[in-house]
Structures are given as C-alpha cells and as structure tokens.
C-alpha cells in the first residue's frame, strides 16, 4: 500500500510541476539559472510566429490535460478507477511531452524520460500498477 501511495504521489507531483509553465517566473538572481518553464523562448513558437496570446492558451490547455491525466492516473493506480489507468496515463503523458517539447529546455529532459518510460511500460511492456487489479 505504501508503494502505491508513493507512486500515486509521484504521478501527481509529475503532473503538477507543469503548472510552472503558466505561473509567473521567480525573479532571476545575479548568476542564477534561467527559468526552464518559459513559454516565450520556444524556437518552434518563434519560427511559426505564433501570437503570445495563442501560446498562453496552448500552454494552459496542455497543462490542464497533463494535470488532469496524471491526477486520474494516480487515482487509478490506487485502485479507485482501475479502468482509467491506460487512458489517463496516455492523456497525461502525451500532453506532458507536448508541452515539454514545445517549450523545451535541457533541464526538462528528465520529464520527457519519465513520460516515455511510463508510456513504454504501460503500452509496450503491458505493466499496470498492482493496486489496479488489472495486471
């Protein structure tokens, strides 16, 4: 049970960190690192000349899908809605990859790796959390 709670907490934390994309950046201190969750530094957005308002809507939509998907996946992982595990994980992970790649910063590579691992484990290896009762 403890492992299930830890895994569900991990899923929630992974989803919620994406809220940083739509939150104000903290003030930069002298010599401090750049904020990795910036939506205005994206080369695809600049190359396509997308308006800032449109970028903000896109970021909010992707963040909402990511948080909702991982929240539902966490509930499913705890056995609350076991049938939701595959679709909830897919929604959360694909939206997460979408926002992480669209607004890429090298520090966000870990997030892409987490999403890829979860997708691979679930859809290729057929893994499901034991508490879902699906495995």
N, C-alpha and C positions, 0 to 999 in steps of 0.2 A: 504493500500500500504506500509506503514511504517513497519508493522509487516512482510509482505512478504520480504522486503529488509533485515530486521533483521534476519529472518530465513535463507534467502539465504546466508547472511554473516556468520551466524553460521555454515552452511554446508561447505562453503569454508574454514573457519578457522579450522574446524574439519579435513577436508581433508589435508590442508596444514601443520598442525602440524606434520604430519607423515614424512615430509621431514627431520625432525630432525634425523630420523634413518639413513639417508645417508649423513648427514652433519658432519663435524668434531665436536667432543665434545669440549665444552669450558674447559679451564684449571680448575682443581679442586683446590679450595682454602682449606686451612687447616680447618678441621672440617666441610667442606661443604658437601652437599648431593651428592650421586653418580648420574651420568648422567643416567636417566631412559631409554634413547633411544639407549642403546648399543646393537650392534648385535653380539658381541663376547662373551657375558656372558650367552647365551641361553643354558639351560640344554638340550633341545631336539637336538640342533645342536651339542653340545659336545657329547651327548650319541650316536648319529648317525655318529660321526666322519666326519662331512661334511667339506670339504676344505673351507678356508676363502674366496677364490675367488668365489666359488659357493654360499656361504652365501651372499656375496655382490651382486651378480646377482639376487638372490632371493629377497633380501631386495629392490633393485631398481625396480624390476618388481612389487612387491606388493605396493610400494609407488606410482609408476606411475598409477596403476589401482585405487588405493584409491583416489588420487588427481583427476584423470580424471572422475571417477564415481561421486564424490561429486561436482565437477565443473558442470558436466552435470545435476546433480540433482538440483543444485542451479538455473541453467537456467530454468529447467522445473518448479521449484517451483515459479518462477516469471512469468510463463505462456509462456515462449519463445519456449518451445518444450514440451507441456504437456504430450504427449505420452511416453516421455523418463523417466518420474518420476519413475515408478516401476523398470525398468531395471537398470537405472543409480544408483538409491539408492541401489539396490541389489549388483551391482558390487562394489560400493564404500564401503558399509558396510561389505560385506564378505571379501574383500581384507584387509580392516582395521582390522577386527577380526583376520584374518590370521596372519598379521604382529604383532599385539598386543599380541597374544597368543604365537607365535613362539619365540618372543623376550621379553617375559613377565617380567615386573617389577611391583610391587604392585601399584605404582603410576599410572600405565596405566589402572587400573580397571575402572576408570571413562570413558575412551574411549570405552571399551567393553560394558559398560552400555549404553552409547549413541547409539552405533551401534545396540545393542539388542533392545532398545526402538524404534528406527526408523524402524527396520525390523518388529517388532511386530505391531507397529501402522499401517504400510503400508500393510503388507501381512496377518495379522490376524484380526485386527480391521477394515481394509479397509479404513483407513484415507488417504486423499491426501490434499496437500495444496489447499486452496480455489482458489488461483490465477491460478491454472492449468485448472480449469473449468471441471475437471474430477469427482469432488465429488458431 
